[in-house]
């Protein structure tokens, strides 16, 4: 592989792991000792690739002069003083690491506009990349007769990290993690454990173990995995007697493993999971393997963060922005799954719709802030007054629909009468102002009125409607 491709792969791998917006390697020019750009990857249109940085000038030149790394969390300096940007960049953190192999060969620079800090563990990983780059910079000056034997593993690591980063969800990610190629990390057993926000872990996927682990529950501080999760730190253990070592929960049978490595999957100290690797040889796992596993865990954390962000975004689109209850979009997209869940017993399901016919007038008279607060109080009132099981949806701008389960006809009629009387005789107070609502009500029932969820909702709304469509809010 050409030396330029090697630097490209290393820069891409560094950028992928650190989520830096700009990743650049500057090499020492032997003619005048200045730093010149060797390779880079940036999202900035203001990056200056042709810059030459003398020793001692800017933070990058000072790193070259001192041979010591510089990290600036919560970056508050003018980015133009770095000499690598034409205009101001809204940087949040900056890291420059010397690339040294016997002598200084260059400086590896990372700048981020998304994260406020480069954690110590990530700095250590970046230092490892800088050493690899320094080695290749040195070989470029004085190429050896042979090829560096460690490089194929690095290239495959880059490919595997990309595959991890592209996983769409937790299930897919766990499946890809346990398919780790042996030329990256040879191990006899792998397990992926996801933790929830209450410190409880579930073994999502596994291979190489001689028992079924799916029903085990892992607790923070218990077993090797629980300890790794609690300490947020990688662990490497050699096992003399498997009966004396608890890997997961203490209830599993001993495994024929002689060495075990566990690394946490974290993002900004937020625990997501643990990746466990085991070998049947006592020398089967080393500190270098632990570093590789940590690198893979970093890619997994980034993948999880992206997947969770997409999930939250989809979830928010299905919520009414004012009341935060599920909206018509949710009903349109998920009605089949919801119908299967609530209709499968064959028991009656009641669809109770209420139209707030004078809601637009209230918004016009009292403003959007008080109108929104009124809607939130109504949604909270439905949640409190209507006994479960139930579902509450914001149907149109001035309509709510309640799905009532496991209730008989008499109790539903009684509930409807009670709600009508409350709205008719008791105003709702917002900021001390009484607001009286005019309402229309409609009711439909499964299976008497049909078996299609959206049709039943439309029927209940039509029975409540006095006009073909609700009046739009201002």
KEPA-820244 format. One record per residue (C-alpha): residue in three letters; x, y, z. Coordinates in steps of 0.05 Angstrom, whole numbers, plus 5000, padded with zeros to 4 digits. Example, Ala and Ser with C-alpha at 12.3 -4.5 7.8 and 13.67 -1.06 7.14 Angstrom:
<sites>
ALA524649105156/SER527349795143/
</sites>
This chain:
<sites>
UNK500050005000/UNK502650704982/UNK504951135040/UNK499751665022/UNK494151155030/UNK496850955097/UNK496551665123/UNK489551745094/UNK487151125131/UNK490251345197/UNK487352045192/UNK480451765175/UNK480851275233/UNK482851835281/UNK477252285257/UNK472251715263/UNK474151545334/UNK474652265361/UNK468952575321/UNK473553165306/UNK471353665254/UNK478553775232/UNK484053245237/UNK490853425208/UNK497853145210/UNK503553635202/UNK510453365185/UNK517153685200/UNK520353945136/UNK527653745141/UNK529854345100/UNK527654895147/UNK524554535206/UNK517654835195/UNK511354425200/UNK507754275134/UNK501253915122/UNK502153175108/UNK494852945108/UNK488253205134/UNK480653105138/UNK476353705153/UNK469153955149/UNK471354675150/UNK471455115088/UNK476255585124/UNK481955075132/UNK488655305102/UNK492354705074/UNK498455085048/UNK500555395114/UNK507655305142/UNK508255345217/UNK515155495247/UNK517155175313/UNK514655595371/UNK509255965332/UNK501955835350/UNK499755265395/UNK501754765341/UNK508855035335/UNK509555045411/UNK507754305414/UNK513254175363/UNK518154595403/UNK516654285471/UNK514953585450/UNK508953595498/UNK501653535479/UNK496854115488/UNK489454025502/UNK484554605508/UNK477654405532/UNK472154925525/UNK476455285474/UNK475656035482/UNK481556315443/UNK481156605373/UNK481855995326/UNK485556425276/UNK491556445322/UNK492455705307/UNK494655925237/UNK490555385202/UNK483855735193/UNK482456345149/UNK476456575190/UNK473656475259/UNK471355765274/UNK466655615332/UNK471355105363/UNK469554775429/UNK475954385441/UNK482854305412/UNK488353775417/UNK495353765389/UNK499753155401/UNK507153075381/UNK508452505332/UNK515052215356/UNK519151615333/UNK526151675364/UNK525652415343/UNK519852895330/UNK516852735263/UNK510753185264/UNK504553425302/UNK497553115300/UNK492153645308/UNK484753555324/UNK479454095330/UNK472053985347/UNK465954425341/UNK461353895373/UNK464753655437/UNK467454095493/UNK472953615514/UNK477653055493/UNK477452565552/UNK484052285578/UNK482551595550/UNK481351885481/UNK487752295487/UNK491551645500/UNK488451325438/UNK490251935396/UNK497451905422/UNK497651185397/UNK495451415328/UNK500651965330/UNK506151445344/UNK503751025285/UNK503951645240/UNK510851825266/UNK513351125249/UNK510951195178/UNK513751905172/UNK520451625193/UNK519951055144/UNK518251545089/UNK524951885102/UNK528751235108/UNK524550665080/UNK526349965105/UNK527049355061/UNK520749035089/UNK513549235100/UNK510949415169/UNK507448785193/UNK502449155237/UNK499349565182/UNK494349055154/UNK491149025223/UNK490549785225/UNK487349795156/UNK482349255176/UNK481149625241/UNK479150235201/UNK474349825158/UNK471349485219/UNK470550155255/UNK466650415195/UNK462249805195/UNK460849905270/UNK459350645260/UNK454250485205/UNK450050015248/UNK442950285250/UNK440750045319/UNK443049675382/UNK441148995355/UNK445049085291/UNK450949385328/UNK451348795376/UNK451148315318/UNK456848675283/UNK461048705346/UNK460947965358/UNK463047855285/UNK469648195300/UNK474847915250/UNK480147475283/UNK485847855248/UNK483648465287/UNK482848125354/UNK483447365360/UNK478847145417/UNK474846525433/UNK468846865464/UNK465347535457/UNK459347845492/UNK455848515485/UNK452148775546/UNK447449375543/UNK446049775607/UNK439850185621/UNK439650825662/UNK438550435727/UNK445050055726/UNK442249395701/UNK445349035643/UNK442648535592/UNK446948085549/UNK444648285479/UNK449047805439/UNK454547305448/UNK458946775416/UNK463846255441/UNK460646135509/UNK458345435528/UNK451745655559/UNK445846105544/UNK447046785575/UNK440947165550/UNK436947105614/UNK442447345660/UNK441948045691/UNK448348425703/UNK448748925761/UNK453749495770/UNK459549295814/UNK458248545809/UNK462648085768/UNK467948295718/UNK462848625671/UNK459248985728/UNK465949245756/UNK468149485688/UNK461549845680/UNK461750165749/UNK468950395743/UNK468150615670/UNK475050325659/UNK477849745617/UNK479849105654/UNK484648545634/UNK484747925677/UNK488347255674/UNK484246685703/UNK487546115740/UNK481245785767/UNK474745945728/UNK470645765790/UNK473646365827/UNK471846885775/UNK464847165762/UNK464147455692/UNK456847675691/UNK452047535748/UNK454946985791/UNK449546495771/UNK452746265706/UNK457045645700/UNK464645715697/UNK467445805627/UNK474045505601/UNK477346185593/UNK484346345615/UNK484347095599/UNK478747605596/UNK478548335574/UNK472648805586/UNK471949525562/UNK466250015576/UNK462250315519/UNK461351025543/UNK460151725516/UNK461952315560/UNK461851855621/UNK454851615604/UNK454850855608/UNK451850505548/UNK454749805553/UNK460749345561/UNK464448935509/UNK467448285537/UNK472747865502/UNK475447205527/UNK481246735507/UNK482646015525/UNK490146185529/UNK493046545587/UNK497246965540/UNK491647035490/UNK490047765507/UNK494948335518/UNK494849075536/UNK495349215461/UNK488948805451/UNK485649195507/UNK487349845470/UNK484349555406/UNK478049355443/UNK477550055473/UNK478150345403/UNK472549895379/UNK468350085440/UNK469250825422/UNK466550695352/UNK460750315383/UNK459150895429/UNK458951375370/UNK454450895332/UNK449650845392/UNK449451595401/UNK447551695328/UNK442251145331/UNK439351425396/UNK439252125366/UNK435351865305/UNK430551505351/UNK429352125393/UNK428252535331/UNK423152045304/UNK419752025372/UNK419352775377/UNK416052825308/UNK410552375335/UNK409052825394/UNK404653435395/UNK409554015409/UNK404954335460/UNK401953765501/UNK407453245488/UNK402252705475/UNK402252275412/UNK399452625351/UNK395952445287/UNK402552295253/UNK403751745303/UNK396851455290/UNK397951485214/UNK404651115218/UNK403450625276/UNK395950475271/UNK396949755248/UNK401549575306/UNK397049935355/UNK390749595328/UNK394048915334/UNK395749055406/UNK388949315430/UNK384348885386/UNK387648205394/UNK383448015455/UNK376948155418/UNK374348555478/UNK370749225466/UNK375149845456/UNK371750525462/UNK373951135422/UNK371851775457/UNK373252425420/UNK372553135447/UNK372653765405/UNK374354415440/UNK370054845394/UNK371855525422/UNK379255395430/UNK381155865372/UNK377256415406/UNK381056295471/UNK387656345434/UNK385256985401/UNK383057295467/UNK388657065514/UNK394656945469/UNK398656325449/UNK402456255515/UNK396056195557/UNK392755785503/UNK398455285504/UNK398255245580/UNK390755105576/UNK391954525528/UNK397354235572/UNK392654265632/UNK387153905593/UNK391953355571/UNK394353275643/UNK387153255667/UNK385352695619/UNK391452305641/UNK389552385714/UNK381952305711/UNK381351725661/UNK383151055693/UNK388050605656/UNK388850235610/UNK387950795560/UNK391351175504/UNK390951925494/UNK392152265427/UNK392052975401/UNK387752865339/UNK386853555308/UNK388854245333/UNK382654285377/UNK381153535387/UNK383352975433/UNK381552245426/UNK381651735483/UNK382150985471/UNK378950635530/UNK380749905543/UNK378049375591/UNK371749785607/UNK364449625601/UNK359250055567/UNK356250325632/UNK362950565659/UNK364750895593/UNK358051265591/UNK359051475663/UNK366051735647/UNK363552125587/UNK357952445628/UNK362852635683/UNK367652955634/UNK362053335598/UNK359653615664/UNK366653825685/UNK367754205621/UNK360754505622/UNK360454745694/UNK367754845716/UNK372355335682/UNK379755185677/UNK384255705709/UNK390555935674/UNK394656475709/UNK388556605753/UNK384156725692/UNK377956275686/UNK377155975616/UNK370755625599/UNK370955125542/UNK365354925495/UNK365754195476/UNK362753685429/UNK363452945443/UNK363252315400/UNK363751575415/UNK365050955374/UNK366550235395/UNK370349635369/UNK367849155344/UNK360649405338/UNK362450005294/UNK368149685255/UNK374949365261/UNK379549885230/UNK382850345281/UNK383150975238/UNK375950885214/UNK373650815286/UNK377251455306/UNK374351825246/UNK367451585263/UNK367951825335/UNK370552495311/UNK364952545259/UNK359752415313/UNK362752995353/UNK363553465294/UNK358954045280/UNK363054265219/UNK366753825168/UNK373654045194/UNK375954385258/UNK377055125257/UNK384455295249/UNK388155625306/UNK390856325294/
</sites>
